């Protein structure tokens, strides 16, 4: 079947931002202006097409990334709208893993907010080119100049401002296009929001516009050597050359084109769509995707229908009409309904039942999809998030995505005992859909414990259990995901010897334990000299030692992190030594070493930002201090005070209600995970005492 749109005319883009910057409103306007929607859906009315879940419509927030397809200037745009709330950061992570470019939306009042920085770093991790859209230019206190400055200072980017606003705040009436030097004047006729006139730049703004254009050309001359000579000699540079330089700079991650507008008021959306086509990459513009061959060698696959198939499963979803959906980004080759494909991650075969093009929660059946496409497949039974699907004759394993670790736990039980099996099945489906959501059974209390990225994350999970799976649950009190680590380097020895009649068990190891920098995780190395421990047992020792760390430390049984384990000596027996014996020796040696290495507890520290009226600043700061928080800055933005602080997660449960009460509901806050810090000893003793008390109660 012939391609409807060439790979070069395809754009796979996402919209990322801080919560309430206007991502979903911008997405809805894009759907309207490209003709996908005949009516504009509003977030505040619960009518947004891209927010299709009941919980999204009720709360006015985006929870799950929604995919859709639209067309602009004969280019196909596959669009993913992602959540802004930090609790759903995995949705951003997996979207960025498969997208070629993104639109970063900033609020013209809030500018670069904490979650803006988080999603920007996620885009940096995957090397995704981006353009910036400064939204809400019609709001009181909007300041695009400060926003551009913060993009440069806080995000270490090179912003290229392509427009100037005409009018400010509620008098915002249009934009000056600095490339064409034209005034885009938006109609005041509410019946036709798509209409704008292209006029000459108003005489009163001409000098400012020319200065801004010169500044843009100067910035681009640093990015594109071809412009330097013309710039230095003062020659006029036409718009087409500037667009080519902007595209070149954006694709090379050397600059970020910046546009202005008000999506809610339908201003600036068409130029934004033009920028998506002009400055964001097609699949053929980015580096070929690379992965590992069965021999462990790096291999590349170009975005070409004729190349062997390689596709990444990046999202799972349960659909009430078609069942289990697996979202795929096809990097190379062609995928057809009914095809047998090879899951190289799990070494198994899968059959593609049907292929669907998704539009939020609506679907359109297609027969085949090619390189650069994003589709949903029905019928995959064993594939999960991060798996690679490919040709069995040309296998390849693509790089997996980064999965953040949960920071909060809650015990959960069904309200009706008869629902236990139903609950188990529902939790299995939800963990398949969301890799940042974890479920385990506490071995000491036999409780089901669910883990996630925040209170809201787990609240939504509980809500979905009731609505989608018809299982009512009881939730326990939130528990913090504490960790343990060591404070000093030490060496430890363990000899595992057991005689049980016949062949015995013998494993003897010396391990060196060293503390690492915060955030380093667990590292295992070998430094055995002279074959005192044969190579075939090295991995078994590491698996035993690291599994002992994951099961819990010696202070309070929390997982151990930021630790380097080195196997440097030991001995073996020709007959009695085995992988199992050395695995046990590694595990027991680790436990012994943790007792002697000065274990301490770590707690998650959250980055908190509170926006409050001036009258309540004292109350807000006093409350933060009472929660063992440390205020790092106090700024004034648009007539409000912005308090930035680092606070322990353990002291932040129920904070939204407390903040509402203290500020008469006029303050807002956002919070995201920052790092792990040592837990003060007096607090650590309280946590240990509470844990022991709970264990005793459960034993009764």
N, C-alpha and C positions, 0 to 999 in steps of 0.2 A: 504494500500500500504506500503510495507516494506521500511524502511529508506535506502537511498543510503549511507549515512555517519552517523555514530553514533554522539550523542550530544558531547561525550568526544573528538571526532576528529574534532570538529567545532571550528573555531576562528572568532569572530566578532571584527574586529580591524579598527581603523581609523588612518589617517596620519594627524598630526597637526604641525604647525610651524609658524614662522614669514613669512611675504611676501618675496618671492624670495629666500627662503632657499632651494628650490628644491623639494617641496612636490609632485607636479604633475609629474615632471621628474622621481622621485622615483617610483610613482604609475605606470607610463608607463613601466618602466623597470621590475617591478613586474609582470605586465600583459604579457610582452614579455617572461620573463624567466619561467613563469608558463604555457606558451603555449596558453594563451587566445588570444594574438595578434601575428600575423605572421610578423608584421612590427613594428618597434619602432616609436611611434608618438612623435614628438618634439613640445614643447610649443612654441618656437620661430618661428616655421613654421606654427603655427596654426593648427597642425595635431594631437594634443594630444587627445586620445580617451576620457579621463575623463573630458576634457574641451570641451563639445559638444555644448554649447550655442554660438551663433554668436558673442555676446559681449565678451565672454571669449577668443575666437580665435583671435579676432581683437586686444584686449588689452593685451593678454598674461598673464592674471590673472585668478584665479579661483573665481567664483561668487557663484555658488551653489554646495552643496556637492553632489558628484556623487557616486552611489553604484555599486559594481560589485562583481562577485564571481570567484574565481580561486582555483586551487588545488596545494599543495606542500607536498611531502612525504605522500601522501594518506590522507592528512587533507584538509578539505574544509575551505577556507579563504574567509569570507564575508568582503570586503574591502570598506571603505568610504574615499574618498579624500576630505578634507575640505578646505575652503578658508583661506588665510593668512591675508587678508586685514581686518582691524578692523571694517570697515563698514558692513561686512557680518558676524559678530561675532555670530549671532543667528544660523547660519549654523553649527558652531563648537559646540555651546551649545546643540543643539538638537541631534547632532550626538553623543556627549559624554554621553548624557542621556541614549542612548540605546546600547552603545558599551561596550565590556568586557575588552578591552585593547587597547592601542594606541602606535604608533611609533611617537616619537617626533623628528622631523628633525631639525638639527641646521646647519647653514652655518659655515664652519671652519674658515672663515675670520671674519664674523660679530658676531659669537658666540651667547650668550644669548641676544637677542634683545627685545625691549618692548613688541611686540605681542607674543614672546616666553613666556614671563612671564604671559601674560594674559591667553593664552591657557593652560599653566601649572596649573594656579589657577583654571581654569574651570575643568580640570581633577581632581584636588584635591577635588573640591566641590562634585563630584560624586564618589570619591574614586576609580578611574580607574587606574589599574596597567599599567606601561609603560616601554618601552625600548627607548634608545636614539640612533640616527644615525647621526654622525657628517659627513655631506656631503661636497662636493666641496674641498676635500683634495688636488686636483690638482691645485687649484687656487693660484695665487701669494698672499703671506701674510697669508696663512692658518696656524693656530696655534691650534692644537687639545689639547695641554696641557692647554692653557688658557681657552678653551671651557669647558674642564672637571672641571677646577677650578671654572668657573662661574656657572656651573650646581650645584656645591656644595654650593657656596656662595650666589648666587642670587635666586636659586630655593629651597634652603634648602633640597636638595636631597643627597642621598649617592650613587655617581656614582661608578660603577664597570667596569673599562676599560678591555675589553676582547681581544683587538687587539693592535698591534703597527704598524705604517706605515713603509714601506721600500721605501726610496726615499721621497723627499720633493717637493711640488709644482708641476711644470711641469715634474719633474723626479719621481713622485709617480708611483711605478710599482707593488706594492702588499702589502700584510698584513701578519703579524706574528700572528697566532692564539695562544693566551696565554694558552688556555685550553689543546690543543693537542701538543703545542710547535712545530708547523709546519709553513712553509713559503708558502703562497698562492701567486704564481707568475702568474700575468695576461699576457695573450698573447698580443703581439704587432700586431698580425694579425687582421686588421680591419674587415676582412670578417667573422671572427668567434668571436664575442664579448663575447660569453658564455664560452669560453675556459679558464681554468686556470690550472696550475700544482701545485701539492702538493709536496713541497721539504723540505729538512732539513733546519733548521734556519741557515742563514749565520753565519760563525764563528765570524765575526766582530760585530755581533749584539746579540750574544748569552748571554753575561753577562747582557746587558740591558734588554733582554727578560726575563731572570731568575729573575732579580730584580723586573720587572713589575709583573711577575706571583706571586712572594712572597707577593708583595703589595696587589694583588687581593685576595690571600688566607687570608691574614691578615684582610682585610675588610670583607670578607665573614665569618670569624671566629666570628666577632662581631655580625653578623646577625644570624648565625646558630651555636647553642651550640655544635652540634655533631662534628664540625670541630676543636673546640678549643684545645682539648687534642692532636690530631694528629699534629696540627700546632705548639703547644708549644714544642712538643718532636721532631720536625723537620722531621717527616715522610713525604714521598712523597704521595700526594693526587691525585688520578686518576681523569681524566676529567669528568667521569660520576658522581662522587660525587659532583664535583664543579657545574656541570649543575643542579643537584638536589637542591643544596643549593641556586643557583641563582634563580631557579624557585620559591622555597619556599620564598625567600626574596622579589622577585618581586611581587608575589601574595599578600604578606602581606604588601606591600608598604614600605618595609624597605630598599630596594636598587633599583637601576636602572642600568641594564646592558647597557653598552655603546659600540657601534660598529662604525667603520670608513669606509669611502669609497668615491667614486665619481660616483654617479648614471649616470651622463651624459657620463662618460667614461666607464660605465658598470663594475665598480670595487666595490666589496663589497656587491653586491645585493643578491647573493645566501646565504652568511653567515647571512645576515639580515633576509631572509626568514626562514632560520634554527632557528634563534633566536625567530621569531614570533611563530613558532611551539613549541620550547623548553621552552620559558619563559613567554609567554602571556597565559591568562587563557582560558579554554573552559567554556561554560555556566555552566557546572557542578562544576567548581572550585570556582565560586563566590558565595556570600551569596544569598539564595533564595530571590526573589523580594518580597517586602512587600507593603501592601496597607491597606486601611480602608474598613471594612465590613459595611453593612447598619446600624449596631448598633454602628458604630464609633470605633470598636475594631481593633487593628493591626492584620493583618493576613499575613501569608507567603505562597508563591507558589514556589515549587522547579522546576528546569528545567527538567521536566519529561513529556513525551507525554501522560502518563496515568492520569496526574493531570487535574483539571478543566482548561478550557481555560482562559488565561489572556494575553492580547496584548496591546501595547501602540502605538497609532497613533502619529508619530513624525515628519511627513513632508507631505505636500500636494503639488501636482504638476498638471498643466494642460498639457496633452499630445495631440498633434494635431491628433493622430491616434486613440487612445482609450478613449480620454476624461479625466475625472477627476480621478487622481490616489491618493491613500492614502498609504503612506509607513508605514509598521507595523513591530514592533519588537515583536515576539511571545516569551513570557517568559515561558509559560507552556501550556500543552494541544496541540491539533491538530486543524488546521483550514482547511476547505475544500471549494472548489468552490461550490456555491449554498447554503452554510450554513446561517442560521438565527443566528445573534449574538446580544448581548445586549450591548448598549453603557451606561455603568453605570454612566459616568460623566453627561450625558444629560438625563438619564432615558428614553431611546427610543430604538426601535429595528432597526436593519440594516440588509440588505441582501448582502452577498458577491457574486458579479456577477462572476468575474474571478480573479484568482491569477496569478501574474507574478513574475518571477525572473528577476531583472533588471541588465543590463550591460551598465552603463552610460545611454544613451537615447535609447538603444535597449532593447528588451524584449523577454522573453521566457515563454510561458504559462505552468503552472503546475497545477496539480489537487489538491494537498494538501501540507501543510507545518506544521512542528512540532516545538517543544520547541527549542529555540536557533536560529531559522531562522529569516532572515530579508527579507520581501517580499513586493510587492506592490499589493493593492487590487483595483479592479474596481467595481463601483456600490454603494459605500458608499455616501449617499447624505447629511447627517447631522453631520458627524463626522469631527472634526477639530484637529489641533495640540494640543497634550497633553491629548486627550480623551482616555479612557480605554474601550476596547472591551473584553467581557467575556461571560461565560455561565450565562444565566438568573437565573438558579437555584442556582448558586454559585457566586453571584455578588461580585465585588471587585473594588475599585477605587485606581489606582496606583498614586504614588506621581507625581505631575506635574513638568515640567521643569521651570527653572528660565528664565524669559523673560526680557532682558535689556530695560530700558526706552530710548526713542528717545531723541536726543540732538539738532536736527535741524528741522525747519519747512520751507516749501515753499508753497506759494499760487499757485494754478493751475487752468487752465480753458481750455475748448476745443477751438481749433481754429475755428471750425465750430459749430454754435449753434445747428445744427441738430445732432451733435455727443454727446450731453449731456447724453442721456440714455445709449449709448454705453460706454461712459467714466465711468458712474456709475457702470455698470456691470463689466467692466474690473478692476476697483479699488476693487470691492468686491472680485473678484477672487484673486487678488494680495495680499490683506490683509489676505485671507485664507491661501495662500502659505507661507507668511512671517509674523510671529507674531510681529517682531520688526518694521514693517511698519504700520503706523496708518493713518487713514483718518478721518477727521471731517469737519463739516461745521461751520465756525466762526459765532456765533449767532449775532454778531454786524455788520459784514461786508457782511454776506451771501456768503463769498468766500469758495471754497473747499481748505482745507489746508492739505497737506500731510506731515508726520513726519517720520524721519528715523535716522540712526546712523551716517550720514555724507553726504557731498556733493556728493561723488561718488555713494553712495547708492541710492540717489534720482535721480541722473543722469541716472543710469541704469534703474530705474523704468520708467522714462520718455521715454527712448529708447525702452523699452519693450512695452510700451503702443502703440508706433508708429509701431513697427515691428510685434508684435504678435497680437495686437488687432486692428490695423489699425486706431488708434485715434491720430491725431496730437494735441499737447497741447502747451499752452503758460505757461511758468514758471515765477513766480515772483522772487524777490530778496530773498536769504536765510535769515531766521530769527532764532535767537538763542532761545533755550528753557530755558528761564529764570524761576526762581522759587522765591517764597517768603517764609519767615519764621518769627518767632518772636524772640525777644531778652530778654524778661523778663517774669517771672511767674506772672499771675494775675488771679483773679476770676471775673466772670461776671454772670449776672442774666437776664433772659428774661421770661416774662409771656405772653403767647399767649391766648387771650380771644376774642371770637367772638360769638355774638348772631345774628342768622339769622332767627329767628322764629322757634319754635320747638326746637329740640336738638341743642345745641351750640357746641363750641369747646373750650377746656380748657387744656393747657399744661404749666407747670411752672417748669423751670429748673435752677439750679446753676451749672456752669461748671468751672473747673480749667484748664487753658492753661499753659503748660510748654514747654520751648524750649528743644530739644533733640540734641544729637551729630550728626554731619553731616553724611548723609547716612542712618539715622534711619527710615525715612519715616513717616507715620502717625500711631499713636497708640491710641486706645480708651479703657478706663477702667471705671469701676463703683466702687464707694465707698459709696453707699447710706446706711445710717443707719436708722433703724426703719421703713422702708417701706414708706418713704415720697413720693417716686416715685415707684409704683409697678413694679415688675420684667418684666411684659409683655410689658412695655414701654421702657425698657433700650436699646434694640437694635434699636428701632425707633429713639431715641435721637442720638445714635451714627451714624446711617446712615445719618441723617439730618446734623449733625455737619461735618462729613467727606466729604459728598457730597459738602457742602459749601466750604470746603478747595480745593477740586478738581476743582470746577468751577472757583476759582480764589480769590486772596487776595484783600486787600483794596488799595495797593500802585498802581498797574498797571494792576490788573486782571489776574496775572499769578498764576498757581497752588501753593498751600501752602504745604510745606513739613517739615520734622524734627520737629514734634510737637506732644505732648502728650495731649490728652483731657480726663479729668476725670469728670464724672457726680457724684456729691457728695451730692446734696440736691435738693429740689423742693417741689411741692405739686400737688395734683390731685383732680378732681371732680368726684363723683360717677357716674354721668350721662353724663356729657359733655366731659370727657376725652376720648381720642382715640389714636391709634398709629399715625394717621395722624397729630393730634394736637401736639403730642410730637415731631414728626419729624420736623414740622415747628418751634417749640420752639427751638429745637437743632440747626437748621440751622440759625435762626435769632440771637440766643445767640452767636454762633460762629462768625458771621459777626460783632456783637457789640464788642466782645472780641478782635478781630483782630485790630479793630480801636484803642483800648486802650493799646494793648500789645507791641507797638513799632515795627511794621512790617518793615523788611528790604528786599532788593532784593538779590538774589543769582545768580551767573553766572557759567556756566560750564567751568572748567579749564581742558585743554588738556595736556597730556604728549607728548612732542615733542622731536624727535631725528633727528638731521641733520648730515649726513655724507658728508664732504666737503674736497676738497684739501686744504692744508695749506694756500695757497695764499688768500683764500676768507673768512677765519675765522673771521676777523674783520668786514667785511661787513655783514656776517650772524648774528653775535652777535649784531651788531648795529641795524639791522632790527628787531631782536627779542625784543630788549629793547624798540624800538619805538612802538611795539604792546602790551605794558604793560606786556611783558614776563619777567621771571626771570630765568637766566641760573643757573642750579644746578651743572653741571659738564662739564669738557672739557677733553677728553681723546684722545690718539693716538692709532689707530687700523690699522695695515697693511699699514702704510704710509699715512693714511687719518686722519683727525680730526673728532671726534664725539662730537657734541654739544648736551647736554641734557638740556631741559628747560621746565618750566610750563608756558603755555600761555592761555589767555582767548579765547574761541572759537569765540566770537564776533569780534575779531581782526584778524582772520585767514582766512577769505574768500578770495579766489584768491591767496593764498600763493604760490601754486605750480608755477604759472607764474612768480611771483616776484622772487622766489628763482632761477628759470631758468635764468632770466635776470641778476641777481647779480653774478651768478657763471658760466656764459657761458654754462649752461646746464650740468655742471659737478657734481653738488651736488644732493643728494637724501634725502628724508625725510619720516618719518612715524609719525603718530599722532593718539593717542587714548584718550578716555575720562578718566579723572583722578578722579575728585571730583567736588563738588559745593563749591564755596567760596563767601563771601559777596561781592557785587558789590559796588565799591567806589561811594559815594553819588553824586559826580558831573556827573559820567557816568550814574547813575540811573536816574537823572533828565533829561538827554538827551534822554534816552530810553523812559521814560514816555512821554516827549514832542513829540517824533516821533510817538509814538502809538496814542496819542490824535490827532495829525495832520492827520494821516491816517484815523482815524475814521470820522473826519470831512469831509475829501475828499470823503469818501464812502457815507456819508449821503447826500452830494450834488448830 
